Amino acid sequence: MDPFHLMKVFVAVGELEGFAAAARRLGISPAAVTRAVSALETRLGVKLVQRTTRSVRVTEAGRRYLDDSRAILASLVEADEAAAGVNASLKGTLSITAPVLFGRTYVMPCIVDFLQAHPEVDVCAFFLDRLVNVVEEGMDVAVRIGHLPDSGLRALRVGQVRRVLCASPGYLAQHGTPRRPADLASHVLIASSSAGSGAVWRFSESGEPVALRIKPRLSVTSNDGAIAAACAGLGIAQQMSYQVADQIAQGALTVVLEAFEESPWPIHVLHRESRHGSVKVRTFIDHLAAHLRCHRYLN
């Protein structure tokens, strides 16, 4: 049997953890899926999946082969696109992820422009305030804010942002302006996203990192909610500079403890490109990078 067909079938089984689900994705019968996986295991001489009456699980050897197969199949697609040339019309689906506020404010305008310029491209955008696994969740492009762990992904730096503390002018007039991080103990604090009662805010003092454990009066899972509470005069919130840029420009919020901020956080566009490069992915990355690099709030 065609080894690339066997790989494609195995990848579907591994990703969906089921023979029936893989058959539906591929448009073939469950029996054909079973035969393909058995033929692949026989050819390799290794067990790739563990089957029970209720589930299908990839073995340790199967997990490694799954990762390698994904990369090989992606390279085949990208090689075909590269051979077709950059003058070919862009088509297909792009999967893109970014943090919620960043995606809505900065990435979505790029997506709209890109779709208008390339009518045969579709986009699935996932704006989430969690760390999306680019490989396992099938993303083509991801925007990450912060220092990157070592990975096999390619990264293109496109800007930077600061983590800032801010409060409304009314709150500061009533409660005073903190002069050092330790002064925050006497202020009302607002924590957002995954921060809880044991949240830690980080600063830099005399060139040394300072970690301050805070006890927020308000903890909210939404950055929008924390910003709204700060604008309403409840207390001091910590946000990324791009998240509160408009409120600061309008005078609704004032930055405090600016001299004690950490070093700026880099912004990267991540992708899984091979040496060939997918035309549609590469074109979108170039479009997005050009837009982000010239934005005044991100550099």
C-alpha positions, 0 to 999 in steps of 0.5 A: 500500500502507498506509505503516504496513504498509510501515514495519512490514515494513522494521523487521523486515527491518532488525532481523533483517537478512533477508527470510526472518526478517522474513517469519517474524516477521510471518507473511507470505511472503518474496515479500510482504516483498520487494514491500513493501520494493521498494514503500517504496524506490520511494515514497521514491526511495532505496535502504534495503537492500543485498542480496547472496546471503548477507546484507541490510544497511541503507544509511545512509539506511535506518538513519535511516529505520529509527530514525524508523520504530521511533519512529513505530510505537511512537507508534501503539501508545502512542497506542492504549493512551493512548486506551484509558485508564488504567482498561483492564487492562494486557496485553502484554510488558515488556522490562526490563534492569538490572545483575545484582546490582541486578536480582536484589536490587531489581528482581526483587521489583518485577517479581514484585509487578507480575506478581501485580497484572497477570495479563495482563502478561508480563516478559522480564528481562535482568540483565547487567553490560554496557551494554545498548542500549535502542533497538537491543535493544528494551528498554522499561525500563532501570536505569542506575547512573552519570552518563548520556550525552546521549541521546534516552531519558527518565530518572527519577532514583530514588536514588544509590549510592557506590563503596566499598573494603572488606575483611574485619576479619580482613584489616585486622587482619593487614595494617593499614588504608590511610589514603590511596589511595597506601597501596593499593600495599602491599595485596592488591587484588581487581578485578571485572567488566571490570577487568583488570591495568590497572584504574583506581580513582578517588578524590577528594582535597582536592576533586580527582579522583585516578585510581590505576592498580592491579595486582590480585592477583585479577581476576574477571569476577563481582562475586559472586566478588570480594565472596566473596574479600574476605569470605574475607580475601584483600584489598581490593575496590572495589564499589558500596555496594548490592552489599556492603550486607548484608556490611557490615551483618553485619560481614563487610566493613569500608569503608576510605578512606571520606573519599576516595570519589568523589561518589555515583553516581546511579541512573536508570530509563530508558525510551523513552516518547513524549508519549502514554505506554504504560500498562503501561510507565508503570505499571511505572516508577511502581511501580519508582520508588516502591520504589527511592526508599524503599530505605535502601541506595539513598538 
